[in-house]
Amino acid sequence: MSKGPWWVRVIGVTGVSGAIALYLIHFLTTSVTASIERHDQTTAERLRELITISRQICVNGAVSEVERGGCFR
């Protein structure tokens, strides 16, 4: 096989339709992975907010110091 750009060799080995399929797989997995990471960050932020609110509700409803201590376990 002649020396040339890597993408020309890929097309030579896999064919045009195979190269297109490989590109689409690469593109989709990259974009899906990035989307999942953004979703994980957003979910973690919202979860921290909900935990903080739940603790505030617990502290406000606690009658004794012992009950208030149980809010932060």
C-alpha positions in Angstrom: 0.0 0.0 0.0 1.3 3.4 -0.8 2.2 5.9 1.8 -0.3 8.7 2.2 -2.6 10.3 4.7 -4.0 7.9 7.3 -7.6 8.5 6.1 -6.7 7.5 2.6 -5.4 4.2 3.9 -8.5 3.7 6.0 -10.7 4.2 2.9 -8.5 1.8 1.0 -8.9 -0.9 3.6 -12.6 -0.5 4.6 -14.1 1.1 1.5 -16.0 4.3 1.3 -19.1 3.0 3.1 -17.0 1.4 5.8 -15.1 4.7 6.3 -18.3 6.6 6.6 -19.7 4.1 9.1 -16.5 4.3 11.2 -16.7 8.1 11.1 -20.3 8.1 12.2 -19.6 5.7 15.1 -16.7 7.9 16.2 -18.8 11.1 16.0 -21.8 9.6 17.8 -19.8 8.0 20.6 -17.9 11.3 21.2 -21.0 13.4 21.3 -23.0 11.0 23.4 -20.2 10.7 25.9 -20.0 14.5 26.2 -23.7 14.7 26.7 -23.7 12.0 29.4 -20.9 13.8 31.2 -22.9 17.1 31.1 -26.0 15.3 32.4 -24.0 13.7 35.2 -22.7 17.1 36.3 -26.2 18.7 36.2 -27.7 15.8 38.1 -25.0 16.0 40.8 -25.6 19.7 41.3 -29.3 19.2 41.6 -28.9 16.3 44.0 -26.6 18.5 46.3 -29.3 21.2 46.2 -32.0 18.7 47.2 -29.9 17.3 50.0 -29.3 20.8 51.3 -33.0 21.7 51.2 -33.9 18.4 52.9 -31.4 19.1 55.7 -32.8 22.6 56.2 -36.3 21.2 56.5 -35.1 18.5 58.9 -33.4 21.2 61.1 -36.4 23.4 61.1 -38.7 20.6 62.1 -36.4 19.2 64.8 -37.5 19.7 68.4 -34.3 18.8 70.2 -30.6 19.0 69.6 -30.4 15.3 69.2 -32.9 15.4 66.4 -31.0 18.2 64.7 -27.8 16.2 64.9 -29.6 13.4 63.0 -30.2 15.7 60.1 -26.6 15.7 59.1 -25.9 11.9 59.0 
